[in-house]
């Protein structure tokens, strides 16, 4: 009992201190009204010095600058030099409701968080007594229609890998029927041979991205550099439409392109030498260059996969959690039947996949790992879901996104040498530059002007702001964007 009292007393003191710290932090942090850049360029000397030190321990060559997350607030990120940048990239699309959001800070200082961090349970074997309620208050509140269950994981690649496992086990169970495992299956699988280790595939689409872990890379098609030197499964690839812009001008051409892609998908599913258990597709090909397709195309994918008894996995790792103007981007397709699985991560600040009960293996422990995600991530997800609902952030995304598009399209006419193919849904927007070099120059100039942005594909600039972005933030961006476009024109097309 003495230990119990001591533990409770210690926890109570720690919780009170955390809440006091959160309160002070919230009181001190006020979102700026505009960026402030105090160094000649970004990264500045303090960031460069910190990166040199870090480079002795980790590869830092992809790092853009070093963040100071004690000072970052709302839609603004502060770096090690004290530069304050409007963040339109948001940790590669993964910050939903602002830096140091009060509700998130409160969740982080809650006693449940301290207990969960101190006693991280193996949720598949020893779930916490309130785990079901926490799932209901977080993921279940936003589950896609038709998908009753959620499998929690560590990150987006992990979510896709485990969805792949669910798909191939489901395929094998259908093929096996009611019989149990044979002795030959049990022996051969230990040598990675058939029939225990069958040849079965996951189909993905050209330029799709589904993660960098070993299995997920066999479905990733965005950049060769991701896949080089890594052994891969011989899984098929179907074409994803390459739409032409503006959409209203090329309506007939784009319809023909999508029809051709659907015909090729159908042919692959009919003739692939290896059986296909599932197809995985992104609503918007995010890493592959922000490539879109029509709702009619995606309905065609669902129809064809159904006809061939192939599962459909929708990868909403980057598009999920409201960024496209609906909580899940695939809601906009109005599918006649729901996907079989929907994977998520990024803005949910947690990861996993929604699925039907049919995806649960017959034997326990087959789709499994020690922690199955964790309670702390679910607590943060609960706070995010509540924040989105309370403040109507999906509606705000639609309004802000429409405002952005209204101003980006005229700029694409005036600065057509730099900005082309403006497109997107909600605030999940993008445009193309003429070359990768021009894009790199534009992104650097934007950081120097106080706006953090990122690219996708070879020549695309993508917008991945928080759900809390407003028209006032867009105005801040537009002023600096036009300044950068003028600089590029003066340099390259005087």
N, C-alpha and C positions, 0 to 999 in steps of 0.2 A: 504493500500500500504506500510505503514511504516513497518508493521509486515512482509510483503512479502520480502521487501528489507533486513530486518534484518535476516530473515530466510536464504535468498540466500547468504548473506554475511557470516553468521555463517557456513553454509554448505560449502562455498568455502574455508574458513579458515581451517575447519576440514578436508576437502578432501586434501588440500595441505599438511597439517601436516601428514595425513595418508600416502600419497604418499612419503613424505620425509622419514618417518619411514620405509616404505617398501623398499625404495632405500637403506637406510643404512643397513637394515637387510640383503638384498640380497648381498650387498657388503661385509658384515662381514662374512656371512656364506659360507664356502667352504667345500664341502664334503670331509671327511677324505679318506685316501687311505687304512686304515685298522682300526680295532677296538682297543680301549684302555680300559683296565679294571684296575681301581686304588684301588678297594676294594678287600678284600679276597674272597668275593663271591657276587653274585647278587641275591637278593637285598642287598645293603650296609646299613650302619647305618642311613644315611640321609633318604633313602627310608623307612626304618623300622619306624623311628621316625614320618615321615609324615603320614604313614599308621595308626599308633597308634592314632594320632590326628584325622584323618578322621574317624576312627572306632567308635568314639563317635557320629558321625552323620549319617554314612552309613555303610552297611555291606561290609567289605574289604577283606573277606576271599578268594575271587577268584583273588585278585590283585597280580601280579607278582613283580612289582616295580613301582615307581612313575616317570613319564616322565617329562623332562624339554623340552617343545616344543618350547621355544625360541632359543634353541641351536641345536635342531635336524635339520638335513639337508639331503636332498636327500635320499639315502637308509640307512642312519644311524640315530638311535635314541639315545638320550642322557638321562640319568636318573638323579635323584636328587643328586646322589653322584659324578656326573661327569664321570661316565662310558659311553663309546661310543660303541654301539653295532650295528653290521650289522643286519638290521631288515629283517628277512625272514618270519615274521608273520604279520606285518603291520596292527596293530589294528584289528585283526581278519579278515584279507583279505580285508580291506576297504580303504587302501591308494593307489591310482593309480599311481601318477606321482611324488612322493617324498615329503618329509617334506619341508615345506617352499618353495615350488615351486614358482619361480618368477611370472609365469602367474596367479597362484592361488592367490598370494599376491596382484597382481595388480587388480584382480577381486574383492578381499575383500576390497580394498581401493577406488573402483570406486564410483562416486556419486550415481549411481543407487543402490548400495548396502546400502549406508547410508539412502537413502530415503525409501527403502524397509524395512529396520530394524526399522526405526522410525515409519512407518505407515503400519504395516503388514496387508494387505488387506484380506478380506474374498473373495477369488478368484472366488468362485462359484456364488457370488451375485454381487460383485463389482470388476471385474477383472481390472487390470491396462491396460492403453491404449496400452502398448507395450508388453503385456503378450503373444499374439499370435506370435509375432516376436521372442520373447525369446524362446518360445517352439520350433519354427522352427530352431533356431540357436543352440539348445541343443539336446533335446530328439529326435525330428523328424529327425535330420541328421543321427541318427543311428538306427532308428526304424527297427524292423525285417520285412522282406518281407511279404506282405499280411496284415499287421496290420496298419490301417490308423490313429488310434487315441491313445492318451495317457491320462491316469488318474493319476494325480500326488498325492502322499500321503506323510506321514511323515517318514516311515521306512519300512523295509522289511516285518515284520509280518503284519503291517497295509496293505501293498500292497496285500499280500495273502488273508487277511480277506476280503478286498473289492473286490478282484477277485472272492472269494467264493460268496459274495453277488450278484455280477453281474451274476454268473452262475445260482444260484437258482432262481433269478428273471426271467432270460431268460427261464429256464425250466418251471416255473409257467405260463409265458406268452404264451408259446407254448401250454401248456395243456389247458389254459383258452380260447384261441382263441380270437375272436374279442369282446366278451362280456366284460362288465365292472365288477367291484368287486360286489359281492352279499352282502346283509345285513348280512347274516350269517358269511361270511368271515370277514367283518369289525368288528363284535362284538366278534367273537371267538378269533381273534388274540390278543385282549387286555387281554385275559386270557391265552395266549400262548397255545392255543388249535387249533386243526384242525376244519374246513378246512382253516381258515385264516393263521395259523401257520402250514404248511404242513410238513409231514415227507419226507424229501428228503436229499440225502447224497452227500458228496464229497469223492471220493475214493483216497487214497494215498498208498504209497508202503512201505514195511518193511524197517525199519531203515532210512526212510526219515525224513528230518527236514524242517519245514515250519514256525517256529516261536514259541514264548512263550506266545503270547496273548491268551485270553480265547478261542476264536473259532479256531485259528490256531493250538492250542494244540491238537485238535481232529484229525488233520491230521499229526501231528508230531509223529514219531515212533522211534526216535533215542535212547533216554534214559528214563528209567522209572522214574527217579528222576524229570525230567521236568514235568511229568504228574500227579504224585501222589497227591492225595487229591483234584484234580480239577475235577468238574463234566464235563462230555464229551458227545458229540453227538455219537450216535451209528453208526459210519461211518465205512465202510469196508476197509480192508487192503489187497492189492495184494502183491505177492512175488516179490522182486527185485533180479535179478540174483546174485549169489555168484560165481564170476569167479575165476578160478585157474590160477596161474602164474608159469612160463612164458606162455604167451598167445599162442605162436606158438607150445609149447609142448602139451597143453591141448585144442587144437582147437576143436576136436570132442566133448570132455566132456562139454566145454563151450557152444557149439552150442546146445547140448541136454538140458543143464540147461536153456538157454534162451527160447528154444521152450516150455519147461515145464512151465515156468513162464508165457508165453503168453497164453498158454492153460488155465491156472488157472485164468488169468485176464479175458479171454473170458467167462469162466464159471461163475465168480462172476458177471459180467455185465449181464449175462443171468438170473441168479437165485437169486440175492440179494433181500431179502424181501422188502427193502426200495428202491425206485427209486433213481438212481444215476444221478446227474446233470452234474458232471464234474470229471475228474481224474487230479491229480496234480503230477508232477514228476520233479526231479532234473536231469540235464544232468550228473552230478557227485554227488553222495550222500556225501556231504561235511562233515557235522557233524556226519554222521553215519559211518565214517571210510574210506572216499575216495573210495567209491565203484563205479565201472565203469560197463558199458554195451556197446555192440557194436551198431553201427549206425543201423544195421539191426534189432536189438531188438527194438530200438525206432521207427523205421518205422513200425514195427509190432504193437506197442502200438497205433500209430496214425491210422493205418488201422482198428484195432479192435474198438477203440473209435468211429471212423466214422461209422462203421457198426451198432453200437448200439446207434447212435445219442447222444453220450456223449461228452461234450466239453473236450478239452485238454488244461490244464494250464501248461506251462513250467516255473518252478521256477528257474530263473537265478539270484537270489539275490547274490549268491556267485560266480557263474561261469561267469557272464556277464562282459562286459567292457574289453574284450581282453585277459584275463588271460589264456585261453585255446588255444590261437593261432588263433581264429576268434573272431570278436567282441562279437558275441553271440555264446555260445557253441553249441546250437542246429543247427546252420548253417551247422555243419559238418555231420548232419544226412541226408541231402538232402531229406527232406520230400516231398512226392508227393503233399500234401496240408499243409499249414502252421498251427501252433497251433492257438487256438482261443484266447489265452491270454498268454503274457509273462511278468512275474513280475521281478522287478529289484530293487537294492539298492546298499549297500556296496561300491564298487569302483566307482560307478556313483556319490557318495556323495549326492545323492538324491534318491527318491523312487517313485514307482508307478507301473503301468502295462500298456503295450500296448495291444490294443484290436481292434476288428472289430466294425463297426457301429452297428452291430446286437446286441452287448452287452449293448447298451445304453437303459435304461428303458424308457417305453413310457411316464411315468409321471416324471416331473422334481423334483429334490431334494431327490430322493430315494437312490441313491448312492452318498453320500454327507457328507462333514464335514465343519467346519468353514473355515479352511485355504486351504484345498486341496493342501497339500505340502506348499511351499512358494517360493517367488521370489528369496531370497538369495541362496537357494539350487540350483535353476535352473541356476543362474548366475555362480555358481561354476561348475555345470555340463557342461555348455557352454564352460568354460575354459578348462575343462578336455577333452572334445571331440576335441577341437581345438589342444590341446597339443598332443593327441594321433595321430591325422591326420598329423600334421606338422612334427613330429619326426619319423613317421613310426613305432610306438611302437608295433603294432600287429606283424609286421614282425620281430622286435627285439625279441619279446617274443618267437617266433618260433625258432629263431637262438639260443637264450640263453637257452631255454628249451632243445633243442637237445644236446647242449654242456653239460648241467647238466646230462642228461640221460646217455650220453656216458661215463661219469666218475662215476656215481652212480652205474651202473650195475656191473662193475668190483669190486667195493668195496663190493657189495652184495655177490659176490663170495668169496672174501678174508675174509670178516667179516660176514659170513653167520649166525653166532650165534646171531647177533644183527640186521642185515639188511636183510629183505626178502621182496619179492613181490614189487619191485620197479615198479612204474607205473605213468601214468599221461599224460596230454596233455599240450603243451606249457610249461609254468613254474608252472602250477597247478599240482604239483608232490607230491608223497607220497611214504612211505615204511612202513612196519610193523616191530614191535619189538616182541620178544618172549613173553613178559609179560608187563602189565601196569607198574609194578615196574621198570623194565629195561628202559622203555620209560621215566618215570619220572626222573630217574637218568641221562639218556642221555640228556634230555632237560635242566636240571639244569647245567650239566657240559658244555653244549654248551653256556649257558648264562655266565658262569664263564670264558669261553674262548672268549667271546665277540660277540656271535651270538644269536640273539633272535629268537626262533622257538616255534611252538605250536603243539598240538596233535589234533587228531579227533578220534571218536569211542573209543574203549577200549585200543587198542595197537598201533594205527597208528600215525606216525609223518607226518605232512603235511607241504608242502612248500607253502607259500602264499606271495611271494615277490611282489614288485612293478613292474609295466610294464617297468620301467627304469633300471631294473637289467641287468648287462652286464656280459660278460665272465670274466672280471677282478674281479667283485664281487663274481662270482662263485669260482674263484681260492682262494680268501680269505676264503670263506666258506670251501672249500675242505681241505685246510691245517688244519684248526681247527677241522673239522669233523674227519679227520683221527687221529688226536691227541686224541680226545675223545674216539674214537673206540679202540685205543690202551690201554687207561686207563681202559675201561670197560673189555677188554680181560685180562689185567693183574690182575684185581680184581676178576673176576668171573671165568676165564678159564686160570689160570697161566700155 
